[in-house]
Amino acid sequence: MSSVGAAAAAAKSQDPTPADPSAIRNVVMVGGSGSGKTTVVEGLLVATGEIQRAGSVEKGTTVTDYDDAEHRTHRTVGTALAPVSYQGTKINIIDAPGYADYLGDLRASIRAADAALFTISAIDGVSGATRVLWDECAAARLPRAILITKLDNPRADYDAVVEACREAFGASVLPMMLPLYESEAVVGALMDILTGKVADYTSGDRKMRDPQGDEVAKLERNRESFIETLITESDDAELLDTYLEGGELDGELLRKDLAVAVAGATFFPIMPMAAPGGVGAVELLQLIAEAFPSPENAPIPEVTTPSGDTVEVKCDPKGPLVAEVVKTTADPYVGRISIVRVFSGTLRADSTIHVAGHGTRPDGSANHSNDERAGTVTSPLGATQRPVPYAIAGDLCAVAKLGSAETGDTLSDPAKPLIVKPWSPPEPMLPIAIKAAKAADEDKLSTGLNRLVGDDPTLRIEQNPETRQLVLWCMGDAHADVTFERLAEKFGVPVERMPYRVPLRETFTSKVEARGRHVKQSGGHGQYAVCDVIVEPLPAGSGFEFVDKVVGGAVPRQFIPSVEKGVRAQMTKGVVAGYPLVDIRVTLYDGKAHSVDSSDAAFQTAGSLALRDAASKGSAVVSLLEPVTAMTIVVDDEHVGTIMSDLSSRRGRLTGTEAVAGGRTMVKAEVPEFEVVNYAVDLRSMARGTGSFTREYLGHEPMPSHRIDAVLEAAKDK
C-alpha cells in the first residue's frame, strides 16, 4: 500500500458529523493566484480517502472549482468548502480566492474560519499580494501557519523562501519541518524539528526513523531557535527555565506550547509539502488537528437581539441557534445553497429558522426579517452535496432552499431571534455602466442584479440620477466579467458595457441677457409666451435663485411660477452637454402674454427656451464642473515614487504622505474623478497588487478648457 493509501486508511472517519466542537477545525486556505491552494486541498482529500485521486470529483478538473466561471478562468473565484476527516477530527477546509478582485470572499472565509493556512510557492516566493492577504488575517487576529508548495520543481528553494517569509512576516515565523531530497527535485522525506524524527517516503510508504549523517547537524542548526521562539511565544515560564538549565524537554509539553502559541497568533510554523506525491500531507493534517484552535477556543462575533441588546453566546451545541451565511450560490440541480457557519446551537435539516438581514437591500427595501423552513443540510465536496442530519456549533455546512437568505444574514431560532454583527466587506471602486442587451430584459436585469448583490456584498448598484446610467460598482475587471457571465447564465440577461459618464455639471461664467419665445398659432388652440431674463453665475455651492422683477404685468402673476418651473426643468437637462446646471441666478424682468393663447405650459416652455438662448450667447458663457475626490492610497514604500508621479499626471494635488507600519506609506491627494475612473485597475498594476485606496467626494471644480472641448465634442456627436 502507498503512503497515501496508508494515511487514508488510518485517517478516514466513520461519521462525517462530529458530536462535539472540540473535534472540529475550520481552516481557510489563503494565498496568491498560482500558489497551489487548490492542489494542496486535493492532496489532503486524497490523503484522507475522501477522493481516490486529484480531479476525481464530478464536474471539473479540481475538487473545489465547481463554479462554471472557474472552469473557464482556471482561477478560484468564490469560497469553496472541502471537509476531511483525520483521526476523529473533522477539518473544514475553506478554499478562498487569492485574486485581489475577490477580497470580499476572503473576508467572509476569515469569518467562517478559526485559523488560516498560507500557501507560498517555493518557486515564486512571497509576493506583495501575499503580504496584503497576511495583513487581512492579522487584522482579524487569526492564527496562521505557512505551507511552502511546489517543492518538486527543480527551481524550488525552500531555505530562500523561509528567509523571505521571516523578512516579510517577522521573527516568529519559523520552519517546523525541513524537506530532505531523494534526488535534486524530489522530496523524499521530512524532518520534524519539534520531535527530531524523520518521516521517510522514499520506499513508497511513510516510515518514521531517526536522523542520519548530515541530517543530524541540519536538525541541530534549526532546532535551537525554533524551541526558544516557541517557548517564548507560548509564555511557558516553567519550560523556559528547564530549557535554560539544559534539562530534557518533554515532547508532549512542547506540543501543548505549540498549540498555545499558534492559537494566540504569536507563532507561525512553516511546513513543506510536495502535493503531487502526497509528501507532507499527513504532517500537515497532524499540525491542523493538534495545533490549530477548535471552535470552542475561538472568539465568537458580537451577537445582539433585534433591539440591539448584547447577548453572550458560547460555542455550545445545546445553546440557542446562532449561525451566519458566509456565502450563497446557485446550483443548477439543487437550487439556492447557503454556506453557513454555526456559532451556537444545532442547525437541523427541515427545521424552521429565522433569517435576519443587515442594512438596506439592493432594491431599496428595509432590513429583511422572516421565518423560513430550511431544506437539506449537507456537507459539500465540490459539486457533490452529502446530506447530514444536522450541523453543531462550530461546524460549517450548506443549507438548501433558504430563498431570502443573503450573504451576511443571521440564522436563529424563531422563538428567540438574534443578529450577528456583520463583517466589513471591501468597498468596490470600479464603476461600470451597463444596460440589458435587449430592451425587453430590463426587468430581468433588475431582478438578477439584486440577487447577485445579495449574494456578493462587494457588488453595488447605483442608478445615477445625474447621468441617468445604471452603474455596477465592482472590485475589478475580473470581478465584473464573472458577474456578467452569471447574469447571462443564471438569469438569462446578457448585458452591454457602456462608456461610464462622470457626473459633470454645467454653470454660467458670465452675466448674459436672453429671451425665451414660444409662439404657436397654427392649428387648434394657440400658444403664446415670451419671457426676458438675465442669467448670472453664483459662487460655488450656492444652488439656484429665481428673482421676479416684472413690472406692469408684462408677464401675468399666475405665469411667473411657470417660468421658474420651466427654467428648473431645463437646468436638470443641462444646456450644452446634457449635465445638470448649477449655481446660477435667473432674473425675470420682462415678457409678453396673450389674453387667450398664454398658458402655464407655454410659459414653462418659454422659461426653458430662455435658458437655452442664454447658453448660445458665446462659447465662454457656459463652463463645465468636474467632481474632485479626496484619495487615500496605501502602498509599499518602493512604489511611492511611482504613485506620486502618476497622481501628478492625473492633475492630482498631493496633500501629504504618512508612514504606515510594515514598510508602507499612505499618500493623500485630491484628484479629478474624471482621471481615476479605472484607478482600481491601474493601481493594481502600478503597485503589483499591494496597493489599496479609498476616496471621498469633495466637490465640483472648473474643468480645464481642453477637457471641456473634448466633452462638448462628444456631446455634439451624440
TIKETOR-620539 format. One record per atom (N, C-alpha, C): x, y, z. Coordinates in steps of 0.1 Angstrom, whole numbers, plus 5000, padded with zeros to 4 digits. Layout:
BEGIN
XYZ ...
//
This chain:
BEGIN
500849885000 500050005000 500950125000 500550234992 501350354991 501150435004 502050535006 501950615018 500650695019 500150735007 498850805006 497750705010 497850585005 496750495008 496750455023 497950445029 498050405043 497550515051 497850645048 497350755055 495850765054 495250735043 493850745041 493150635049 493750515050 493150405058 493150445072 494150505077 494250545091 493450665095 493250745085 492650875088 491150885087 490550795078 489150805075 488250795087 487350885088 486450885100 485150805096 484450755106 483250675104 482050775102 482050885109 480950975109 481351115105 480851175094 481151305090 480651415098 479751375108 479151475116 479751465130 480551555135 481151545148 480151565159 480451505170 479551515182 479851635191 481051695189 481551795199 482351895191 482252025194 483052125188 484552105189 485052035199 486452015201 487051925190 486151855183 486651765172 486551835158 486451965158 486352045145 487452145144 487952155132 488952265129 488452325116 488352465116 487952535104 489152615099 489652585087 490852635082 490652705068 491052825067 490952895054 492352885047 492252845034 493552835026 493652975020 494853035022 495053175018 496353175009 496353244998 497553254990 497253324977 498253384971 498053444958 497753344947 497253404936 496853314925 498153234920 497953104918 499053024913 499952974924 499552994937 500452944948 500152804951 499152744945 498952594947 497852554958 497052654962 496052624972 495152504968 494552504956 493652404952 494352264951 495552264947 496352144946 496552084960 496852174969 497052124983 495752064989 494652134986 493352084991 493151944986 493351924973 493151794967 494051684973 495351734976 496251634982 495751594996 495151685003 494651645017 493451555015 492651575005 491451495003 491851354999 492951344991 493451214987 494051144999 494851215007 495451165019 494551105029 493351165030 492351125040 491251025034 491450995021 490550895015 489250955010 489051085010 487851155006 487651134991 488751134983 488751114969 489951014966 489850954954 490850854951 492050914944 491851024937 492951084930 492551234927 493551314925 493251454922 492451474910 491351554911 490551584899 489451474898 489251394908 488251284906 486851324910 486651444916 485251484919 484551524907 483251494906 482451514894 482451664891 482351694878 482351834873 483551914876 484451914867 485652004869 486951934870 487952004869 489351954870 489851944884 489252014893 489752004907 488551984916 488851964929 487751934938 486952054942 487552174942 486952294947 486352384936 486952384924 486452484915 485352434906 484152424913 482952374906 482152484901 482552604902 481852714896 482252724881 481252734872 481452744858 482552844854 482452964861 483453064858 484853024861 485052934871 486352884875 486952794864 486052714858 486552624847 487152704836 486552824832 486952894821 488252984824 488353034837 489453114840 490553044847 490352914851 491352844859 491752914871 490852984877 491153064889 489953054899 490253034912 489253024922 488653164923 487253164921 486653294921 485553304932 485453204941 484553214951 484953114962 484353134974 484653044985 484152904983 485052804985 484552664983 484952594996 484152484999 484352415012 484652265009 485652215015 486052075014 486352015027 485451945033 485651885047 486451755045 487451735054 488151605055 488151555069 488351425071 488351365085 489751305087 490351345099 491651295102 491651255117 491851125120 491951075133 490851125143 489651125138 488551165147 488251315147 489051395139 488851535138 488351575124 487251655124 486751695111 487451835108 488051845096 488751965092 487952025080 487352135083 486652205072 487752295065 488052265053 489052345045 488252435036 488552565038 487852665030 488852725020 488652695007 489552734997 489052874992 489752984997 489353114994 490153164982 489553254974 490253314962 491453394966 492453384958 493653464961 493753584953 492853594943 492953714934 492353834941 492953954938 492654074946 491154114944 490554074932 489154114930 488154044939 488653944946 487753864955 488153874970 488553994973 488954024987 487754004996 486554034991 485354014999 485153875003 485353774994 485253634997 486253595007 487453655007 488453625017 488053665030 487453785031 486953835045 485853745050 484953695041 483953605045 484553475050 485553425043 486253305047 486953315060 487553435063 488153455075 487153455087 485953505084 484853505094 484453355097 484453275087 484053135089 485153045095 486353095094 487453005098 487953045112 488752955118 489352975131 490852985130 491452955118 492852965115 493052975100 494253025096 494553035082 495852965079 495852895067 497052835062 497452905049 498552965049 499053045038 499852945029 499552945016 500352875006 501252964999 502552934999 503553014992 504452924983 504552964971 505252884961 506752894964 507452774964 508852764966 509652824954 508852844943 509452904931 509353054931 508153104934 507953244933 508153324946 508153264957 508453324970 507253414974 507553504983 506553594989 506253714980 505053714975 504653834966 504053944975 503954064969 503254174975 501854144979 501154074970 499754034972 499653944984 500653854986 500553764998 500653845011 501553955011 501654035023 500354105026 499654145015 498354215017 497354115024 497353995019 496453885025 496853855039 498153855042 498653835056 498153945065 498154065060 497754185068 496254165071 495454115061 494054095063 493753995075 494553885075 494353785086 494853845099 495953925099 496553975111 495554075117 494854155109 493854245114 492754175121 492454055117 491353975124 491953885135 493253895138 493953815148 493753665146 493853625133 493553485130 494853405131 494953295139 496153215139 496553175125 497853165122 498353135109 499453035109 499552955098 500752875095 501052895081 502252865076 502652875063 503052745057 502552715045 502852595037 503552635025 504852585024 505652615012 505352505002 504852534990 504452444980 505452434968 505052344959 505852324946 507352294949 507552214959 508952174962 509552074952 508652014944 509051914934 509651984922 509652114921 510152184910 511652204911 512452184900 513852204901 514352344906 513552444904 513852574908 513452614922 512852514929 512452544942 513552564952 513452664961 514452694971 513752714984 513752604992 512952615005 513652715015 514952705016 515652795026 515452945022 515552975009 515353115005 513953165008 512953075006 511553125008 511353135023 511953055031 511853065046 512353205050 513553235045 514053365049 513253485044 512653465032 511753575027 510453585036 509953475041 508853475050 509153545063 510353515068 510753585081 510953735079 511453765067 511653915064 510353985063 509353915056 508053975054 507153975066 507153865073 506153845084 506753855098 508053855100 508553875113 509353755118 510053775130 510953665135 510153545141 508853565143 508053455149 507653355139 508153365127 507853275116 509053185114 508953055117 510052965117 509652825111 510552755104 510152625099 510052525110 508952445109 508752335118 509252205112 509352205099 509852085092 510852125081 511752035078 512752055068 512651945057 512551985044 512551885034 513851815032 513951685030 515151615026 514951555013 515851585004 515651544990 516251414986 515451334980 515851204975 516751214963 516451314954 517251354943 517151504942 517651564931 517751704930 516351774931 515351714926 514051784925 512951694932 513251594939 512251504945 512451504960 511451554967 511451554982 511151404986 512051344993 511851204998 511451195012 511751295021 511551285035 511351425041 510751425053 510651555060 511151535074 511951625079 512551615092 511751715102 511151655112 510351735122 511351795132 511451925133 512351995142 511851975156 510551975158 510051965172 510351825178 510151715171 510351585176 511651525173 512351585163 513651535159 513551405151 512351365146 512151245138 512051285124 512251185115 512151195101 511051115095 510151175087 509151095080 509651065066 509950935064 510650895052 509650835042 509550895030 508650845020 509350775008 510650755009 511350714997 510950574993 510450485002 510150354998 508650344993 507950454992 506550444988 505650445000 506050405011 505250405024 505850515033 505050575041 505550665051 506150595063 507450605066 508050545077 508850645086 508750625099 509450715108 510850655111 511850745112 513150705115 513850815122 515050795127 515950895133 516750965122 517251085125 518151155115 519451075113 519951085101 521251015098 522251105092 523551085095 524551155088 524451305090 524451375078 524351525078 523051575083 522051485083 520751535088 520751575103 521651515111 521751545125 522251685127 523251725120 523751865121 522651965116 521951935105 520952015100 519852035110 519451935117 518451945127 518952035139 520152015143 520652095154 520752245151 521052275138 521252415134 519852485135 518752415133 517452475132 516652465145 517052365153 516152325165 516252435176 517452485178 517652575190 516752695189 516852765177 516052885176 514552855176 514152745170 512752705170 512252685184 512952615192 512452585206 512452715214 513452795213 513552925220 512353015217 512153025204 511053115200 509653055204 509552925203 508252855207 507952875221 508952855230 508752865244 508453015248 509153105242 508953245245 507553295241 507153255229 505853295224 504653235231 504853115236 503853045244 503753085258 504853165262 504853225276 504853115286 505653005284 505752895293 506952915302 506852985313 508053015321 508752885327 507952785331 508552665336 509352595326 508852575314 509552505303 510752595299 510652725300 511852815296 512952795306 512652785319 513652755329 514352625327 513552525324 514152395321 515052395309 514652465299 515452475287 516752555290 516752665297 517952745300 518852665309 518352585317 519152505326 519752375319 519352355307 519952245299 519152115302 518052125308 517251995311 516651935299 516151815301 515451745290 514051805288 513751835275 512451895272 511451785269 510251795276 509151705274 508451725260 508451625252 507851645238 506351675239 505651625248 504251645250 503951795254 504851845263 504651985267 505052075255 506052045247 506352125236 505152135226 504452025224 503352025215 502152115221 502052105234 500952195240 501352335239 502652365240 503152505239 502952555224 503152455215 502952495201 501452535198 500552455204 499152485202 498752625209 499352655220 499152775227 499652895219 500852885214 501452995206 500853015193 500452905186 499752915173 498352975175 497652935185 496252985188 496253125192 497353175198 497453305202 497953405191 498153345179 498653425168 499953495171 500853435178 502153485181 503253405176 502953285171 503953195165 503353135152 504153135142 503653085129 504652985122 504252855124 505152755119 505052745103 506252705098 506352685083 506452535081 505652485071 505552345067 505852335053 506652225049 506852195034 505852095029 505552095016 504651995011 504851984996 505051854991 505151824977 503851754974 502851834970 501451784969 501251674959 501951674947 501651564938 502051424943 503051414951 503451284957 502851264971 502151354976 501551344989 502451365001 503751404998 504751415009 504351545017 504151525029 503851635038 502351645041 501551575035 500051585037 499751535051 500251425055 499951375069 500451465079 501651515077 502251615087 501451735088 500951785077 500051905077 498751875085 498251765082 496951725089 497251715104 498351665108 498751655123 498851795129 499451885122 499652025127 498252085129 497352075119 496052135120 495252075131 495251935133 494551875143 495051905157 496351915158 496951935172 497252075176 497552165166 497952295170 496952405166 496052385156 495152485153 493952485163 493452605166 492352605177 491052545172 490352485181 488952435178 488052555180 486852545174 485852655175 485552695189 485552605199 485252645213 486352735219 487552735213 488652815218 488852945209 487952965200 488053075191 486953185194 487253305192 486253415196 485053405187 483953445193 482653455185 482353595183 481853635171 481453775168 480353825178 480253955179 479254015187 477853975183 477053935192 475653895189 474753985197 473654025191 472654115197 471254065194 470354125202 468954105199 468554205188 467354185181 466954285171 466954435177 466754445190 466654585196 468054635199 469054555197 470454605200 471054565213 470454485221 470954445233 471954325231 473154335237 474254235235 473854105242 474053995236 473753865241 475053785242 475353725253 476553635254 476253495248 477053455239 476853335232 478153255233 478053125235 479153035236 479052925225 480152865222 480152755212 479652625218 478352615220 477652505227 476552455218 476652325214 475552265206 474252275212 474152285225 472852295232 472452435235 473152535230 472852675232 471852715222 471452845222 470552905212 471152905199 470352885188 470952875175 471353015170 472653025167 473253145160 474153095149 473753135137 474553095126 474653205116 475653205107 475753315097 476053265083 475353325074 475553285060 476853355055 477853275051 479153335047 479253335032 478353265025 478453265010 477153205005 476653264994 475453204988 475753174973 475253064968 475553024955 474252964949 474252944936 473052884929 473552764922 473052644926 473352524920 472352484909 472752444897 471752424887 470752304890 471152214899 470252104902 469552114915 470252174926 469652184939 468952314941 469452414934 468852554935 469752634944 469152724952 469952814960 470552744972 471852764974 472652704985 473352804993 473252795006 473852895015 474952815023 476152865023 477252805031 477152885044 477052805055 476752855068 477752815079 478152915087 478952885099 478052895111 478052785119 477252775131 478052815142 477652925149 478452965161 477952905174 476652885175 476052835187 474752745183 474452655192 473252565189 473552465179 472452405173 472552305163 471552335152 471952335140 471152365128 470752235122 469452205122 468852075117 468152095104 468251985096 467551985083 466051995085 465452065076 463952075075 463352145088 464152225095 463652295106 463352445102 462452505110 462052645108 463152735115 463652825107 464652915113 464353065109 464853155117 464653295115 465853355107 465553425096 466553485087 466453635089 467653695093 467653835096 468753895088 468554015081 469554075073 470054205079 471054265072 471654385077 471454495067 471354625072 471354735063 470254735053 470354805042 469354815032 469654725020 468754655016 468954565004 469154644991 469654574981 469954644969 468754714962 467554654964 466354704958 465754824966 466454864976 465954974984 465054944995 464654824997 463754785008 464454775021 463754775032 464354775045 464954645049 465554635061 466054505065 465054395064 465554275060 464554165059 464654085072 463554035076 463453955089 462253865088 462453735085 461353645084 461753505087 460753425089 460953285092 460853205079 461753105078 461853015066 462052865071 461652775063 461952635065 463252595058 464252555065 465452515059 465252385051 465952375040 465952255033 466952155038 467552075029 468551975033 469852045038 470351985049 471652035054 472751935048 473751985042 474751895036 476151935040 477051845037 478551865039 479051865024 479251975018 479651985004 481051945001 481251874990 482551834985 482551864970 483151974966 483052004951 481552024948 481151964937 479751974932 478851874940 479451794948 478651684955 478151744968 476851734970 476251774983 475851644991 476551625002 476351505010 475551535022 474251485022 473351515033 473851475047 473651555057 473851525071 472651565079 472351505090 471151535098 471151675104 472351715108 472451845115 473951895114 474152015118 475452075120 475452145134 476452105142 476552155155 477352285156 477352355168 478152475170 479552455166 480152545158 481552535154 481652475140 480652415135 480752345122 480352435110 480752395098 480352455086 479452355078 478552415071 477652325063 477052405052 476252335043 475552405033 474052375035 473252485034 471752465036 471052505023 470152425019 469452445006 468152515009 467652594998 466352644997 466052755008 467052835012 466752955020 466553065010 465353085006 465053174995 465453324997 465353375010 465553515013 466953535018 467653425022 468953445028 470053505019 470753605024 471853665016 473153655024 474253675017 475553665024 475553775035 475953725047 476053805059 474853795068 473753725063 472553715071 472753625083 471953645094 471953565106 470853465106 471153345109 470053235111 469953205126 468753215131 468553185146 467253125148 466953105161 465653035165 464553145163 463453105156 462253195155 461753245168 461853165179 461353205192 462353305199 463553305194 464553395200 465453455189 464953545181 465753595170 466953675175 468153645169 469353715172 470053765159 471053855161 471753905149 473253915152 474053855143 475453865144 475953985137 476854055144 477454175139 478254145126 477954205115 478454165102 479954205101 480654135092 482054175088 481954295078 483054355076 483054475067 483654435054 482754435044 483254395030 484054515025 485054495016 485754605010 484854685001 485154804999 484354894991 484654874976 483754844967 484054834953 484454974947 485454974939 485955104934 486055124919 485555014912 485555024897 484155044892 483755164887 482355184882 482255134867 481255054864 481055014851 479555044847 479355114837 477955144832 477455034823 476254984826 475754874818 474254894814 473854814805 472454814801 472154674796 470854634797 470554504791 470754504776 471254394771 471454384756 470154394749 469054354755 467754364749 466854454758 466154544752 465354634760 464254554768 463854444762 462754364769 463254294782 464654294784 465154234795 465454324807 464954444807 465254544817 464854494831 463654434832 463054384844 463954264849 464254174840 465054064844 466454104849 466954214843 468254264847 468254314861 467154384864 467054434878 466954324888 466154224885 466054104894 467354034896 468054014884 469353944885 470354024893 470454154891 471454234898 471154234913 469954244917 469554244931 469954114937 469754004930 470053874936 471653864937 472353904927 473853894928 474453984938 473854104940 474354194950 474054134964 472954064966 472654004978 473553894981 474053824971 475053714973 476453764975 476753874969 478153934969 478154074975 478554094987 478554224993 479554324987 480454274978 481354364972 480854414959 479654394955 478954454944 478054564949 477954674941 477054774945 476354834932 475054854933 474254904922 474055054924 474155134914 473855274915 473055324903 471955384905 471155444894 471455594895 472455634887 472955774889 471855874883 471355954891 470256054886 470756164877 472056194878 472656304870 473056254856 473656134855 474056084842 473055994836 471955954844 470955864840 471555734835 472555684842 473155554838 472955454850 472855324846 472855214856 474355174858 474855194870 476255174872 476455054882 477354964878 477654844887 479054874892 479254884905 480554904911 481054774915 482354744910 482954614911 484354634918 484954524921 486354524927 487354534916 487054494904 488054494893 487454434880 488254434870 487654384857 487354234858 488154154864 487854004865 486553984873 486354064884 485154054892 483954094883 484054194875 482954234866 482654134855 483754074849 483553974839 482753854844 483153804856 482453694862 480953724865 480753844870 479353894873 478553894861 479053944850 478353944837 478053804832 478953714834 478753574830 477653514838 477553544850 476553484859 475153544855 475153674852 473953734848 473353664835 474253644826 473853574814 473453434816 474153354824 473953214825 472853184835 472753254846 471853214857 470553294856 470553404849 469353494848 468953514834 469753474824 469353484810 469353634806 470253714812 470253854808 471753894804 472053884791 473353944786 473254094787 474454154791 474454294793 475554354784 475454484781 476454554774 477054664783 478354674781 479054784788 478954914780 478755024788 478555154782 479755244787 480155344779 481155434784 480655504797 481455494807 480955554820 481055704819 479955764823 479855914823 480155964837 481256044839 481556114851 480456214853 479856224865 478756324868 479256464868 479456524856 479856664855 478656754858 478956884859 477956984860 478257104851 477257174848 477357294840 477157424848 477757524844 477457654851 477757774842 477257884845 477558004837 478758074843 479558134834 480758204838 480558354837 479558404830 479358554829 477958584828 477658704830 476258754830 475758784816 474558724813 474058744799 472558764800 472058834789 470658854788 470158764777 468858714779 468358614769 466858624768 466258574758 464858574756 464358434753 463258394759 462558274756 461258304749 461058264736 459858294729 459258174724 458058144728 457258024724 455958074719 455858084705 454658124698 454258024688 453057974690 452557874680 451057904677 450757944665 449457994661 448757904651 449457804646 448857724635 448157604641 446857584637 446057464641 445757464655 444457454658 443957434672 444257554681 444257534694 444457634704 445857694702 446057814702 447457874701 448157874714 449457894713 450357904724 451258034723 451258114734 451958234733 452658264746 453958284746 454658314759 456058374755 456358484760 457658544758 458158594772 459458564775 460058604787 461458654785 461858764791 463158814791 463858794804 465058744804 465758704816 467158754816 467758764828 469158784830 469658664837 470758594832 471358484838 472758524842 473058494855 474358534860 474858424870 476258404870 476758304879 476758334894 476658234902 476758254917 477958174922 478458204934 479558134940 479257984941 480357904940 480257754941 479457714953 478457624951 477657574962 476457654965 476257764958 475057854961 473757794957 473757714946 472557654942 471857744931 470557764932 469757834922 468957944929 468958054923 468058164927 467158214915 465958234918 465058294908 464458424914 464658524906 464258664910 463158714901 462158764906 461058824899 461158974899 461459044888 461459184887 460559244876 459559164873 458559204863 457659324868 457559424860 456659534864 455659564853 454559614858 453459654848 452759534843 452859414848 452059304844 452459254830 453759274826 454159224813 454059074812 454359014823 454058864825 453058854836 451858804833 450858794844 451358714856 450958754868 451458694880 451358544881 450158494875 449958354876 450958274868 451658334858 452558264849 454058274854 454358364863 455758374868 456258244874 455558174882 455958044887 456257944876 455457964865 455557874853 456957894847 457358024846 458758044840 459757984849 459657994862 460657934871 460657784869 459557724868 459457584867 460057534854 459957614843 460557574830 462057584831 462557694838 463957714840 464557594848 463957554859 464457444867 464457314859 463457294851 463357174843 464557164833 464857284827 465957284818 467357264825 467357314837 468657304845 468957154847 467957074850 468256934852 468756864839 468456914828 468856854815 470156914810 470557034815 471757104810 471457184798 472457264793 472257344782 473357324771 474457254774 475457244764 475857094762 475957014773 476456874772 475556774779 474356824784 473456724790 473656694805 474456784812 474756774826 473956874834 473656854846 472856944854 473557084855 472757184854 473257324855 473057374870 474157434875 474157474889 474657614891 474457664903 475057784908 474757904899 473457934896 473158044888 471958124894 471858254890 470658334894 469958374881 468658344880 467858384868 466858494872 467058604866 466158724869 465158744858 463858724860 462858754850 462458904852 462658984841 462459124842 461459174832 461059094822 460159144812 459559024804 458559054796 457958944788 456658994781 456058904774 454758934768 453858814770 452558844770 451558744771 450358774762 449458674759 448358684751 447158654760 446058724758 444858704767 444258574765 444358514753 443758384751 444758264750 445858294743 446758184740 447858154750 448058244760 449058224770 448558114780 449458034785 449157924795 450357894803 450057814813 451157764822 452157684813 451757594805 452657514797 453457604787 452857704782 453557794772 454657864779 454457914791 455457994799 456557904804 456157774807 457257674811 458157654799 457657644788 458457624776 459357744773 458757864775 459457984773 460658004783 460357964795 461457964805 462657874801 462257754797 463257664792 464057714780 463357774771 464057834759 464957954762 464558024772 465358144777 466658104782 466757994789 467957944794 468857884783 468257824774 469057774762 469557884754 468757994752 469158104745 470358174752 470358184765 471458234772 472758164770 472658034769 473857944767 474457964753 473658014743 474158024730 474758164727 474958244737 475558374735 477058384732 477658264735 479158264732 479758134738 480858094733 481457974737 481957974752 482258094757 482858104770 481758134781 480458144777 479458174786 479158064796 479257934791 478957814800 480257734801 480457694813 481657614816 481157484822 482157384823 481857254830 482557244843 481957184852 482557154865 482757004867 483856964872 484156814873 484256784888 483756664892 483956624906 485356604910 485756644922 487056614927 486956534939 487856434940 487756334951 489056334959 488856324973 490056314982 490456164982 491656134978 492055994977 493155964988 493055854994 494055805004 494555674998 495755664995 496355544988 497455494997 497455365000 498455295008 499155194999 500455214998 501355124990 502655094997 503354994992 504654964997 505555084994 506555105003 507455215002 508155224988 508455104982 509155104970 508255164958 506955174960 506155224949 505655364951 506155434962 505655564965 505955664954 507155654949 507555754938 506755734926 506455614922 505655584910 504255634912 503655614924 502255664927 502155814927 503155884933 503056024934 503256084920 504156034912 504356084898 503056064890 502455944892 501255914884 500056014888 499956034901 498956124906 499056264900 500356314899 500556444893 500156444878 500456334871 500056334857 498556324855 497856294866 496356294865 495756424871 496556524871 496056654876 495756654891 496456564898 496156554912 497056654920 496456694932 497156784941 497556694953 498856674955 499356594967 499156674979 498556614989 498256685002 499056635014 499856525011 500656475022 500956325021 501956285029 502256145030 502456115045 502355985048 502455935062 502955795062 503955765070 504455635071 503455545078 503355415073 502455315079 503255195082 502855125093 503655005097 503754905086 504854835087 505054725077 505754775064 506454885065 507154935053 506254985042 505155055046 504155105037 503955255039 503455325030 503255465030 501855505026 501255595033 499955655029 500155785022 499655785010 499655905001 498255965000 498256095003 496956165002 496956264991 495856274983 495856364972 494356404969 494256514962 492956554956 492956544941 492156464935 492256424921 490856444914 490856494902 489556494895 489056354892 487856324895 487256194893 487456144878 487356244869 487556214855 488856134853 489856154861 491156094859 491355964866 490455924875 490655804883 489455704882 488755704871 487655614869 488155474870 489255444863 489755304863 490955284873 491055364883 492155364892 492255234899 491155164902 491255034908 492054934900 492054944887 492854854878 494254914877 494355044875 495655104873 496555084886 496055104897 496855094910 497354954911 496554854908 496954714910 498154684901 498154744889 499254724880 500554804885 500354924889 501555004894 502154954907 501354904916 501754854929 501954704930 501754634919 501854494918 500954424928 499754474929 498754404937 498854434952 499754534956 499854554970 499154684975 498654764965 498054894969 496554884972 496154974980 494754994983 494455144984 493155174982 492855314982 491355334986 491055454992 489755494994 489555634988 488355674986 488055804981 486855864986 486755994987 485656074992 485356194984 484156214980 483756334972 484056464980 484756554973 485056684979 484156794974 483856794961 483056894955 483356904940 482756994933 482957024919 483857144917 484757134907 485657244904 485657264889 486057384884 486057414870 487057314863 486557264851 487357174843 488257254833 489457214831 490357284821 489657294807 490057404800 489357424787 489557314777 490757254777 490957154767 490157024770 489857004783 488956894786 487556924783 487157054785 485757094781 485557074766 486557104758 486357094744 486056954740 486856854746 486656714743 485256664747 484756714759 483456664764 482356724755 482456854751 481456914742 481456854728 482656814723 482656744710 481956614711 482156544722 481556414724 480056424725 479556534732 478156554733 477556594720 478256674712 477756704699 477656584690 478656494690 478556374682 477356284687 477056284700 475956204705 474656264700 
//
